Structure formats: structure tokens, C-alpha cells
């Protein structure tokens, strides 16, 4: 199952339901408050982001990189 961060921003409840269904779990309690748009990108320099992007693109499976590369292009 692939869940992108932006799925939480656009439809948290549907994403939560899909994940619980995938895991075959029932909802036990309300989740913590989800803060839309929180990325922590400001904690890293552009050089650090580029370095991690290069490393991740080489180490990740092609399918994983295809699903995550857009996070590094921001």
C-alpha cells in the first residue's frame, strides 16, 4: 500500500479508513490532530536536501523512487 503525505492533506478520513482496512484493524481511538502542510523542510539547507535526494535515488528501489521523488523536487 502506498500512502502519500498529500493524501492526508486532501482527505484524511478516507486515507485513515483505507490504511485501517489494509492492516485489518479497527479504529481504537481518535488520532492526534493532523497539521496540514507541516514538512520540516526549513530545518535543512538546500545542499542537504540535494545530497539526501541523490543518496535516496541511488539506494531506493526504482518503484520507491518513482513514488517519492516529487518530495525532493519542491
C-alpha positions, 0 to 999 in steps of 0.5 A, a space after each residue: 500500500 502506498 500512502 502519500 503525505 498529500 493524501 492526508 492533506 486532501 482527505 484524511 478520513 478516507 486515507 485513515 479508513 483505507 490504511 485501517 482496512 489494509 492492516 485489518 484493524 479497527 479504529 481504537 481511538 481518535 488520532 492526534 490532530 493532523 497539521 496540514 502542510 507541516 514538512 520540516 523542510 526549513 530545518 535543512 539547507 538546500 545542499 542537504 536536501 540535494 545530497 539526501 535526494 541523490 543518496 535516496 535515488 541511488 539506494 531506493 528501489 526504482 518503484 520507491 523512487 518513482 513514488 517519492 521523488 516529487 518530495 525532493 523536487 519542491 
